[in-house]
């Protein structure tokens, strides 16, 4: 069982930056691939970024590539998402998730993930 808790959301002006963190429980955190997703009301959950257990492979959505950076600290059971050059369309609830999959190419799919956090709101004002 893995429990995930996101933090770091908030209100920021367009062009600004935010750093989201996700704290995970469990002794086998490094064996899980981790991903970030976002969702706005009325739309499907959207993949943002993911990385494998040892962070040797990363995957980004085209919409955030070159602006967002995903990283993890296995010693502290955390995964982070640094968001730069934020746009109003980045506003959403952001979720972290954990998967047993070791294939980063599969990590863009919500159904690959067994565990989800409760989400943290990010609002980007224009």
Rosetta silent file (secondary structure, phi, psi, omega in degrees, C-alpha in Angstrom):
SEQUENCE: XXXXXXXXXXXXXXXXXXXXXXXXXXXXXXXXXXXXXXXXXXXXXXXXXXXXXXXXXXXXXXXXXXXXXXXXXXXXXXXXXXXXXXXXXXXXXXXXXXXXXXXXXXXXXXXXXXXXXXXXXXXXXX
SCORE:     score description
SCORE:     0.000 S_00000001
   1 L     0.000  135.163  178.648    0.000    0.000    0.000 S_00000001
   2 L  -125.600  130.115  174.037    1.287    3.454   -0.921 S_00000001
   3 L  -110.328  137.626 -175.182   -0.152    6.704    0.337 S_00000001
   4 E  -124.639  135.145  179.094    0.563    9.905   -1.528 S_00000001
   5 E  -132.602  118.013  179.166    0.189   13.477   -0.330 S_00000001
   6 E   -88.691  154.420  174.441    0.717   16.441   -2.631 S_00000001
   7 E  -153.470  167.067  174.545    1.701   19.925   -1.547 S_00000001
   8 L   103.219   -4.625  178.332    2.927   23.174   -3.025 S_00000001
   9 L   -70.162  170.871  178.576   -0.076   24.293   -5.009 S_00000001
  10 E   162.550 -163.872 -178.966   -1.371   27.823   -4.938 S_00000001
  11 E  -104.265  131.676 -179.798   -2.004   30.986   -6.892 S_00000001
  12 E  -143.645  151.399  177.527    0.677   32.373   -9.182 S_00000001
  13 E   -79.551  153.625  176.780    0.808   34.932  -11.953 S_00000001
  14 L   -55.229  137.622 -176.997    1.363   33.908  -15.543 S_00000001
  15 L    92.261  -12.377 -178.935    5.064   33.505  -16.236 S_00000001
  16 L   -84.120 -173.227 -176.493    5.780   32.516  -12.664 S_00000001
  17 L  -131.854  153.850  172.312    6.914   29.253  -11.145 S_00000001
  18 E  -143.528  152.298  175.687    5.698   26.721   -8.610 S_00000001
  19 E  -123.282  115.784  176.197    7.191   23.572   -7.176 S_00000001
  20 E   -93.327  145.542  175.691    4.858   20.739   -6.302 S_00000001
  21 E  -127.666  152.221  177.416    5.922   17.939   -4.014 S_00000001
  22 E  -133.943  119.360  178.494    4.460   14.538   -3.365 S_00000001
  23 E   -98.725  131.200 -176.775    5.340   12.634   -0.223 S_00000001
  24 E  -115.142  142.096  172.455    4.932    8.873   -0.354 S_00000001
  25 L   -91.591  167.472  175.492    4.616    6.329    2.400 S_00000001
  26 L   106.868  152.419 -174.855    6.003    2.825    2.133 S_00000001
  27 L   -90.548  -10.774 -173.912    9.355    1.110    2.171 S_00000001
  28 L  -114.731   34.364 -175.820    9.519    0.282   -1.524 S_00000001
  29 H   -56.019  -39.513 -175.407    9.104    3.744   -2.989 S_00000001
  30 H   -68.639  -11.589  177.988   12.064    3.348   -5.331 S_00000001
  31 H   -87.716   -5.547 -177.880   10.377    0.393   -7.022 S_00000001
  32 L  -102.481  136.355  164.646    7.481    2.538   -8.219 S_00000001
  33 E   -74.979  148.205 -176.931    7.294    4.678  -11.260 S_00000001
  34 E  -125.961  142.618 -179.831    5.808    8.055  -10.406 S_00000001
  35 E  -137.139  160.173  171.599    3.703   10.397  -12.440 S_00000001
  36 E  -118.939  137.029  176.949    1.981   13.753  -12.309 S_00000001
  37 E  -130.922  166.776  174.211   -1.406   14.394  -13.827 S_00000001
  38 E  -142.717  157.651 -178.199   -3.805   17.317  -13.796 S_00000001
  39 E  -149.567  136.652  172.058   -7.511   17.746  -14.158 S_00000001
  40 L  -112.868  154.421 -177.481   -9.936   20.581  -14.657 S_00000001
  41 L   -55.608  133.559  176.886  -13.680   20.266  -14.042 S_00000001
  42 L    85.051   -0.683  179.965  -15.482   18.578  -16.876 S_00000001
  43 L  -123.893  161.139  178.265  -12.353   17.210  -18.517 S_00000001
  44 L   -72.047  156.013  176.747  -10.434   13.985  -18.335 S_00000001
  45 L   -66.556  134.149 -172.394   -7.348   13.681  -16.203 S_00000001
  46 E  -111.636  132.711  176.691   -4.353   14.730  -18.272 S_00000001
  47 E   -70.167  139.777  178.240   -0.862   13.270  -18.121 S_00000001
  48 E  -115.735  -57.139 -174.825    1.940   15.725  -17.346 S_00000001
  49 E  -161.108  155.292  178.572    5.159   13.913  -16.544 S_00000001
  50 E  -153.119  159.399  174.375    6.514   10.613  -15.240 S_00000001
  51 E  -150.093  154.836 -178.336    9.748    8.923  -14.320 S_00000001
  52 L   -75.591  173.992 -175.473   10.910    5.429  -13.525 S_00000001
  53 L   -57.349  -38.580  179.200   11.883    4.143  -10.103 S_00000001
  54 L  -102.795   12.852  174.444   15.519    5.044  -10.464 S_00000001
  55 L    63.422   23.406 -179.542   14.791    8.138  -12.546 S_00000001
  56 L   -84.503  -14.224  177.732   16.752    6.866  -15.537 S_00000001
  57 L  -136.038  135.469 -178.796   13.867    7.482  -17.902 S_00000001
  58 E  -124.584  156.288  177.901   11.487   10.411  -18.022 S_00000001
  59 E  -140.831  133.880  179.035    8.378   11.158  -20.023 S_00000001
  60 E  -127.956  148.316  169.239    6.703   14.528  -20.549 S_00000001
  61 L   -73.453  147.251 -179.744    3.535   15.682  -22.225 S_00000001
  62 L   -58.423  -31.626 -175.541    4.206   17.960  -25.168 S_00000001
  63 L   -68.002  -18.340 -176.617    2.218   20.721  -23.480 S_00000001
  64 L  -123.251   -4.387 -179.459    4.725   21.028  -20.640 S_00000001
  65 L   -58.026  138.848 -178.847    7.968   19.872  -22.185 S_00000001
  66 L    75.826   -2.714  175.189   10.747   22.452  -21.680 S_00000001
  67 L  -117.072  -35.110 -176.654    8.708   24.180  -18.944 S_00000001
  68 E  -109.082  147.969  177.548    8.178   21.498  -16.282 S_00000001
  69 E  -131.454  124.888  176.920   10.769   19.281  -14.630 S_00000001
  70 E  -100.175  142.251  178.316    9.987   16.086  -12.758 S_00000001
  71 E  -151.243  167.561  178.603   12.419   14.682  -10.221 S_00000001
  72 E  -145.391  153.279  175.522   12.449   12.313   -7.288 S_00000001
  73 E  -125.883   97.778 -174.148   14.318   11.767   -4.085 S_00000001
  74 L   -67.761  -26.317  178.305   14.147    8.111   -3.166 S_00000001
  75 L   -67.068  -28.906 -178.150   15.898    8.654    0.145 S_00000001
  76 L  -110.115    6.373  179.536   13.061   10.929    1.226 S_00000001
  77 L    54.833   48.586  179.412   10.254    9.203   -0.669 S_00000001
  78 E  -130.067  152.260  170.860    9.364   12.308   -2.609 S_00000001
  79 E  -132.082  137.408 -173.425    8.630   13.233   -6.173 S_00000001
  80 E  -122.134  155.979  175.007    8.640   16.825   -7.313 S_00000001
  81 E  -134.853  108.090  176.200    7.337   18.831  -10.208 S_00000001
  82 E   -91.006  121.818 -175.886    8.988   22.169  -10.909 S_00000001
  83 E  -113.187  119.271 -179.169    6.718   24.251  -13.076 S_00000001
  84 L  -115.422  161.969  176.790    8.152   27.239  -14.910 S_00000001
  85 L    49.354   49.396 -174.712    6.704   29.784  -17.310 S_00000001
  86 L   -66.863  146.521 -179.219    3.223   28.995  -16.080 S_00000001
  87 L  -121.168  156.174  177.592    0.233   29.826  -18.218 S_00000001
  88 H   -55.246  -33.022  179.639   -3.423   30.286  -17.268 S_00000001
  89 H   -72.064   -5.449  173.077   -4.198   27.034  -19.073 S_00000001
  90 H   -82.355   -8.142  179.834   -1.966   25.234  -16.576 S_00000001
  91 L   -62.643  128.854 -177.023   -4.582   25.902  -13.905 S_00000001
  92 E  -179.892  173.425  165.788   -5.905   22.597  -12.608 S_00000001
  93 E   -89.047  127.270 -177.408   -5.843   20.180   -9.719 S_00000001
  94 E  -103.320  133.037 -177.699   -2.530   18.361   -9.877 S_00000001
  95 E  -121.467  141.076  166.279   -2.230   14.739   -8.767 S_00000001
  96 E  -102.428  155.725 -175.968    0.727   12.506   -8.200 S_00000001
  97 E  -148.967  155.605 -178.217    0.401    8.799   -8.757 S_00000001
  98 E  -122.361  139.933 -179.946    2.403    5.619   -8.336 S_00000001
  99 E  -133.938  147.485  174.791    2.692    2.666  -10.682 S_00000001
 100 L   -82.685   -8.255  179.672    4.419   -0.710  -10.524 S_00000001
 101 L   -63.846  140.479  177.495    5.098   -0.427  -14.229 S_00000001
 102 L  -104.964    0.765 -178.787    8.768   -0.140  -15.143 S_00000001
 103 L   -98.832  111.463 -176.759    8.106    0.990  -18.682 S_00000001
 104 H   -63.625  -26.761 -179.064    8.103    4.766  -18.932 S_00000001
 105 H   -66.877  -22.104  177.880    6.295    4.576  -22.246 S_00000001
 106 H   -86.891   -9.562 -168.028    3.243    3.179  -20.441 S_00000001
 107 L   -81.633    1.558  175.005    3.250    5.854  -17.772 S_00000001
 108 L   -84.794   -0.790 -174.929    1.216    8.353  -19.720 S_00000001
 109 L  -106.414  129.980 -177.185   -1.922    6.327  -19.119 S_00000001
 110 H   -61.391  -34.110 -174.942   -4.024    6.829  -16.009 S_00000001
 111 H   -73.370   -6.588  175.937   -4.955    3.162  -15.806 S_00000001
 112 H   -78.161  -13.347 -171.183   -1.310    2.199  -15.306 S_00000001
 113 L  -101.576  131.368 -178.806   -1.370    3.778  -11.842 S_00000001
 114 L   -91.846  -27.225 -173.935   -2.486    1.951   -8.723 S_00000001
 115 E  -128.895  141.372 -178.350   -2.198    4.757   -6.206 S_00000001
 116 E  -134.363  147.074  170.415   -3.241    8.398   -6.321 S_00000001
 117 L   -84.303  179.245 -178.282   -2.957   11.399   -4.083 S_00000001
 118 L   -83.997  -16.167  177.023   -5.803   13.748   -3.246 S_00000001
 119 L    98.307  154.811  175.703   -4.518   16.534   -5.435 S_00000001
 120 E  -137.150  136.099 -174.669   -3.374   20.107   -4.997 S_00000001
 121 E   -81.311  133.454  172.717   -4.889   23.126   -6.720 S_00000001
 122 E  -121.644  125.816  178.837   -2.787   25.281   -8.997 S_00000001
 123 E  -125.891  124.949 -179.065   -4.249   28.523  -10.275 S_00000001
 124 E  -112.290  117.823 -178.901   -2.408   30.720  -12.748 S_00000001
 125 E   -91.458  147.975 -178.286   -3.772   34.222  -13.166 S_00000001
 126 L   -87.861    0.000    0.000   -3.386   36.177  -16.380 S_00000001
